[in-house]
Amino acid sequence: MDVYEAVVRYQIKSWQLGAASYCIQINGQDADDKLLRKLKPFPVKPASDCLQRKDKSGMTVVDRHSKKKSVLFGAGSIVWRSETQADVSGSYLCGSQCMSGGVYHVAWDGSHWQVTKFDIYISG
């Protein structure tokens, strides 16, 4: 769980465009309440609180309730390289021309997990 928290925190902090909320998905499922609570005060929600809306420019991701711009962040399974290093596939989607995916390299620094590198494989 702490590895996922590190990945999502990294995604949110490195996100450069404005978004009203961040909808989180872990292994194709809504992020659980425990992870979402750990990520406060960021405006995080489970992935099902976002929807993809078609518009003139293609598609945008919006918050299902407020209809404001949102970002869907996803993280996949953890691949352990050692007891202190792991890789996590991850991505974000905010629209037709706004997406990225790759592998997050995460390491234990003695007190917490942190992303040390992100290798991008998909970008748009």
N, C-alpha and C positions, 0 to 999 in steps of 0.2 A: 504494500500500500504506500509506503513512504517513497518508493521509487516512482510510482505514478504521480504522487504529489509533486516531486521534484520536476518531472517532465511537464506537468500542467503549469506549474509556477513559471518555468522557463518559457513555455509557449506564450503565456499571458504577458509576461514582462517584455518579451521580444516583439510582441505584436505592436505595429506602428500605426495602424489606422484606428479610428475611433469605433467603438462598439458599445452598445448599451448593456450587453450581456455576453457571457461565454457559456455555451452549452457543451457539457463534457460527456464523452462516451469512452468506456473502457471495454476492450474486447467485444465491441459491437453492441454493448448494453449501456443503459443509463448508468452514470457514475452513482455510487451509493451515497447515502446521506452522510456517512462518516467522512468520506473524502471531501464532499462538498463543504462540510462544516470546517474542516481543516484549512480550506482555501479562502475562507472569509477573511478580510472584508471584500475580496474580489466579487463582482456580481456574477457568480457562477450558478448554473442550473443543470439539471439532467438534460441529456441530449434530446429527449422527447419534448422538451419545452421550446425547441426550435423547429422551424419548418423552412423548406425551400420554396420560394415564391417566384414564379415566372413573371418577367416584366419585359419592357422594350429592349433592354440591354442584354437580356438572357435570363439569368437567374440570380437571386440574392437570398441570403439566409436572414431570417427575421425571427424575433422572439414571438412565439405563438400567442402570447397574451397582450403584450404592449405593441406589437407590430413594428418595433424599432429594430435597427440593424443589429445583428448578432453574428457570432462566429461559432462554428461547430468545431471543437477540438476533439481529436480521437487519439487513443493510445492502444496499441495491441499488446501481445504477450511479451513477457520479459524473457530475454535470453541471457542467462548468467554466464559471464566470462570467467569469473572467480567470485570469492565471497565478498569482494569489495568493488566489483565492476560488472555492469550489466548493459545490455543494449535493448532499446525499446523502439519498435516501429511506431510512428506517429504522423499525424497530419492535421491540417486545418482547412476549413472551407468557409468562405464568406460570399462567394458568388462565382459566376461563370468564368471570370478572368482573375479570380482571387482564390488561389489554393496552393498548397505546398504539402509535400510528404517526404519522409525520409527516416533516418535512424538516429535516435538520440543515444549518445554514449553517456552513461551515468556512473559516477564513482562515489564511494563513501570516503569522506575526508576526515573521518575520526569523530565527527559529531552529527553530521547529517549527509543525506544524498544530494548530489548536485550534478547538473548536466555539464559535461566538459567539452562536448562537441556535438554538432548536428550536421549530419551528412544528408544534403537534399538530393532526392532522386526524382521528384516530380515538382514542377513549378508552373504556375499559370497566372 
